[in-house]
């Protein structure tokens, strides 16, 4: 049985990695800056105390005034999970987050799906193209402003 790390526990662990990374926390998640994500992700995976070896889920949320990318991490060796969230800038124009594919290969298709359906770009992704819809499809159908 996996135990969820609280937002404050995970925030404290991330502050040890990068004191400037954490922007907010809740009972079950922590928000970090997009710029800090590559180093924080690698440290979350490589840290003996945390060992988040697996990205189990990546999703995006459209809050109308901004987008968030949510990472559900899993440590098989420590039997724990953690949730890291990144706010994609301000507004709806060109939401971008650094890729996590260099840390977790499982991010590949999940990032492409988020790009395809929500329009969030993952900077540094080696194959950022549509996954489900055809090239040339206009728009991103899971956005709240998408007109059907």
N, C-alpha and C positions, 0 to 999 in steps of 0.2 A: 504494500500500500504506500503510495506516494503522499508526502506531506507538503502542503503549499507553504512556501516561505512568505512571511508577512511582508507588506510593502516597506515597513520600517527596517526589518532585517536586511532585505535586499538593498534598500537605499544606503544603509550603513556600509554594506559590503562594496557597493559601487563607489561610495565616497572614498574608500580606501584606495581604489583604483585610480579615480580621478575626482578630486575634491570639487571641481566645477561642473561635473556632469549632471547631477540630480537637479531637476527643476521643481518636482513635486512628488508626493507619495500619498497613497491611500492605504486602507487596511490590507489590500491584496495585490497592489501593483506599485510600480515606481515609474515616473516619467523622467527621461533624460534628454539631453540635447542631441540633435542629429550629428553634429560635428564630433561628438565624443563616442558615437556608436561603434566605429570599427575597433578602437582600442578596448572599449568596455566589453564588447562581444568576445573578443579573443581572450581577455582576462577572465571573463565568466566561464569560458570553456576550459582554460588552462589552469585555473586556480585549484589547488588541492582541496581547499575548504569548500568550494562550490561545485566544481566539476560538471557544469552544464554541458554535457557531451552532445546533446540532441536538441534541435529546434523541432518541436512537435507540431507547432501551428504558427502560421503568420497570417494575419488578417488586417484589413483596413476598415476604418469607420469614417463616414462622411457626416460631420457635424454642422454642415451648411457653411459656417464661417471658417472652417479649417478641416484638415484630414489628420487622422492618427493612424500610425502603423503599430500593431500590437504583436509582440513576440511572446509565445508561450514556450518556455524552456524546460527541459527535463534533464535531471541528473539520475541516471540509472544506478550509479555506484553509491549515491547518497540518498536515494529514494525521496527526492524532493523536486518540486516544481517552482517556477518563478515566472512572473509576468513583467515584461518591460515594455513601456509605451513611448513612442516618439511622436511629438506633434510636428507635422510637416509645414513649417513656416506659417505665415499669416495669409489668410484668404484662400482662394481656390485656384490661383494661377500657378501652374507648374510645381505641384507638390513633389518634393524630392527628398530621398533618404539614402545614405550610403548603403551599398549592398552588404549582405551578410554571407554571401556565397563563399567567400574566402575562409570563413570560419566554420560554417555548416553547409555542406553540399546540398542538403535538403532544402535550402532556401531557393535553389534554382527555379524550380517550377512554381513555387509559391509566390515568389517575387514577380514572375512573369504573369501569373494569374491576377495579382493585385494591379499590375500595370494595365493589363488587358481590360479588366472589368471596372476599375476605379480610376485609372489614369495616374497612379502614383509611380514615379520613375525611381529606379534604384541605381544611383550613380556608381559606375564601376562594374556593373553587371556585364558579363561578356556576351550575352545574347538577348538583350532587352528588345523582344519583339512579341507580338501577339501570340497567345497560346491557344485560346478557344475560338476566337473570332478570326475572320480572314483579314489579311493585310488590305488596307484600304477602307475598312469599316470605319465610319465616322462616329466619334464619341466613345464614351465609356458607360455601358448600360446600367451599372449599379450606382452611379452617382445620382444624388437626389435631384439634380437639375437636368438629367437626361430626358429629352422629349421622345416619346415612343412614336 
